Amino acid sequence: MWLLTREEEKAHMEAAINSFEETCGKRPLGWYCCYGPSVHTRELVVEEGGFVYDADAYNDDLPYYVEVKGTRHLIVPYTLNYDDAAFVVPQGYGSPGDFYDLCKRGFDHLWDEGATHPRMMSIGLHPRLIGQADRISALADFIDYAQAKGGFWFATRLEIASWWNDHHAEFGT
């Protein structure tokens, strides 16, 4: 997106929304530019008016609000740390066990911190990457591990955004 003009980016955004509506039967309620937002992206997201949040930030562990041209807008940050894309990038995961170990270690640390402070762990998954038999087994093992430990919630970004709006909107944080 960062190479497009504002008008080109807006047209791409509209085409993406239409594609989701045609394919899924409903419009997307969150936005994420997987190849990098431009200086116009967040403003276009807010102007479009149909998004609950965007995830075009890597700068925090928890959701937060920003002001965009006088409108309060929710950010649900994304992290590349627990992302299956590391299966296909140099110096990424050497095996499915590396993915499991990283997720387990991160979960354990955040779970411990969560006893006194809210925490969020974002795991990025792509069907063409995690969907391989060996890789999906590592994800299944992690899900089993986390469920056995308890005291957490598996949620979509939209569920997180909805919860955040329900519980933090009055604070503006």
C-alpha positions as CSV (number, residue, x, y, z in Angstrom):
1,M,0.0,0.0,0.0
2,W,2.8,2.4,0.8
3,L,3.7,2.7,-2.9
4,L,0.2,3.7,-4.0
5,T,-1.3,7.2,-4.2
6,R,-4.1,7.9,-1.7
7,E,-6.7,7.5,-4.5
8,E,-5.1,4.2,-5.6
9,E,-5.0,2.9,-2.1
10,K,-8.7,3.8,-1.5
11,A,-9.7,2.0,-4.7
12,H,-7.7,-1.1,-3.6
13,M,-9.4,-0.9,-0.2
14,E,-12.9,-0.7,-1.8
15,A,-12.0,-3.7,-4.1
16,A,-10.9,-5.7,-1.1
17,I,-14.0,-5.0,0.9
18,N,-16.2,-5.9,-2.1
19,S,-14.2,-9.1,-2.6
20,F,-14.7,-10.1,1.0
21,E,-18.5,-9.3,0.8
22,E,-18.8,-11.4,-2.4
23,T,-16.7,-14.3,-1.1
24,C,-17.8,-14.5,2.6
25,G,-21.3,-12.9,2.4
26,K,-20.3,-10.0,4.7
27,R,-17.8,-7.2,4.8
28,P,-14.7,-7.3,6.9
29,L,-14.9,-5.4,10.2
30,G,-11.1,-5.2,10.8
31,W,-8.3,-4.1,8.5
32,Y,-4.7,-5.2,8.2
33,C,-2.3,-4.3,5.4
34,C,0.0,-7.3,5.3
35,Y,2.5,-5.6,3.1
36,G,2.8,-2.3,5.0
37,P,0.4,0.5,5.5
38,S,1.0,3.9,3.9
39,V,0.7,7.3,5.6
40,H,-2.9,7.3,4.3
41,T,-4.1,3.9,5.4
42,R,-5.4,4.6,8.9
43,E,-7.1,7.7,7.7
44,L,-8.8,5.8,4.8
45,V,-9.9,3.0,7.3
46,V,-11.6,5.6,9.5
47,E,-13.1,7.5,6.6
48,E,-14.5,4.3,5.1
49,G,-16.5,4.0,8.4
50,G,-17.2,0.3,8.5
51,F,-14.2,-1.0,10.5
52,V,-14.2,-1.7,14.2
53,Y,-10.4,-1.6,14.4
54,D,-7.2,-1.9,12.4
55,A,-4.2,-4.1,13.1
56,D,-1.6,-2.1,11.3
57,A,0.6,-1.5,14.3
58,Y,3.4,-3.6,15.8
59,N,4.2,-1.3,18.7
60,D,2.3,-2.6,21.7
61,D,1.0,-5.7,23.5
62,L,-2.5,-4.5,24.1
63,P,-5.2,-2.7,22.1
64,Y,-5.3,1.1,22.4
65,Y,-7.2,4.1,20.9
66,V,-5.8,6.8,18.6
67,E,-7.4,9.9,17.3
68,V,-7.7,10.2,13.5
69,K,-9.1,13.5,12.3
70,G,-11.2,13.9,15.4
71,T,-12.5,10.3,15.5
72,R,-11.4,7.8,18.1
73,H,-10.2,4.6,16.5
74,L,-9.2,1.3,18.0
75,I,-5.9,-0.4,17.2
76,V,-5.5,-4.1,17.9
77,P,-1.7,-4.5,17.5
78,Y,-0.2,-7.4,15.5
79,T,3.1,-9.1,16.2
80,L,5.3,-11.1,13.9
81,N,6.9,-12.9,16.8
82,Y,4.4,-15.8,16.9
83,D,3.8,-15.9,13.1
84,D,3.9,-19.0,11.0
85,A,5.6,-17.0,8.2
86,A,8.8,-17.9,9.9
87,F,8.5,-21.3,8.4
88,V,9.4,-19.8,5.0
89,V,11.8,-17.0,5.8
90,P,15.6,-17.4,6.3
91,Q,16.6,-18.1,9.9
92,G,13.0,-18.8,10.7
93,Y,11.7,-22.0,12.3
94,G,13.9,-25.0,11.6
95,S,11.1,-27.4,12.5
96,P,7.5,-27.4,13.7
97,G,8.9,-28.0,17.2
98,D,10.5,-24.6,17.0
99,F,7.1,-23.0,16.4
100,Y,5.6,-25.0,19.3
101,D,8.4,-24.1,21.6
102,L,8.3,-20.4,20.8
103,C,4.5,-20.2,21.3
104,K,4.7,-22.3,24.5
105,R,7.5,-20.1,26.0
106,G,5.7,-16.9,25.0
107,F,2.4,-18.2,26.4
108,D,3.9,-19.2,29.7
109,H,5.6,-15.9,30.2
110,L,2.5,-13.9,29.3
111,W,0.3,-16.2,31.4
112,D,2.6,-15.5,34.4
113,E,2.5,-11.7,33.8
114,G,-1.2,-11.9,33.3
115,A,-1.7,-12.7,37.0
116,T,-1.1,-8.9,37.6
117,H,-1.3,-7.2,34.2
118,P,-3.5,-7.8,31.1
119,R,-1.6,-9.6,28.3
120,M,-2.4,-10.5,24.7
121,M,-0.6,-13.0,22.5
122,S,-1.2,-12.6,18.8
123,I,-0.5,-15.7,16.7
124,G,-0.4,-15.1,12.9
125,L,-1.5,-18.1,10.9
126,H,-1.8,-18.6,7.1
127,P,-3.5,-21.8,5.8
128,R,-0.9,-22.4,3.1
129,L,1.9,-22.3,5.7
130,I,0.5,-23.8,9.0
131,G,-1.8,-26.1,7.0
132,Q,0.9,-28.6,6.3
133,A,0.6,-31.8,8.3
134,D,3.7,-31.5,10.4
135,R,3.1,-27.8,11.1
136,I,-0.6,-28.1,12.0
137,S,0.4,-30.8,14.5
138,A,2.6,-28.3,16.3
139,L,-0.3,-25.8,16.4
140,A,-2.6,-28.5,17.7
141,D,-0.1,-29.4,20.4
142,F,0.2,-25.8,21.4
143,I,-3.6,-25.4,21.6
144,D,-3.8,-28.6,23.7
145,Y,-1.1,-27.2,26.0
146,A,-2.7,-23.8,26.5
147,Q,-6.2,-25.3,27.1
148,A,-4.7,-27.7,29.7
149,K,-3.1,-24.7,31.5
150,G,-6.3,-22.7,31.4
151,G,-6.9,-19.1,32.5
152,F,-7.0,-17.5,29.1
153,W,-9.2,-16.9,26.1
154,F,-8.6,-17.9,22.4
155,A,-10.2,-15.0,20.5
156,T,-10.3,-13.4,17.0
157,R,-9.1,-9.9,16.6
158,L,-12.8,-8.8,16.2
159,E,-13.7,-10.5,19.5
160,I,-10.8,-8.7,21.2
161,A,-11.8,-5.4,19.7
162,S,-15.4,-5.9,20.8
163,W,-14.3,-6.8,24.3
164,W,-12.0,-3.8,24.4
165,N,-14.7,-1.4,23.3
166,D,-17.1,-2.8,25.8
167,H,-14.7,-2.5,28.7
168,H,-12.4,0.4,27.9
169,A,-14.3,2.8,25.7
170,E,-15.1,5.1,28.6
171,F,-11.5,5.4,29.6
172,G,-10.1,6.2,26.1
173,T,-7.2,3.9,26.6
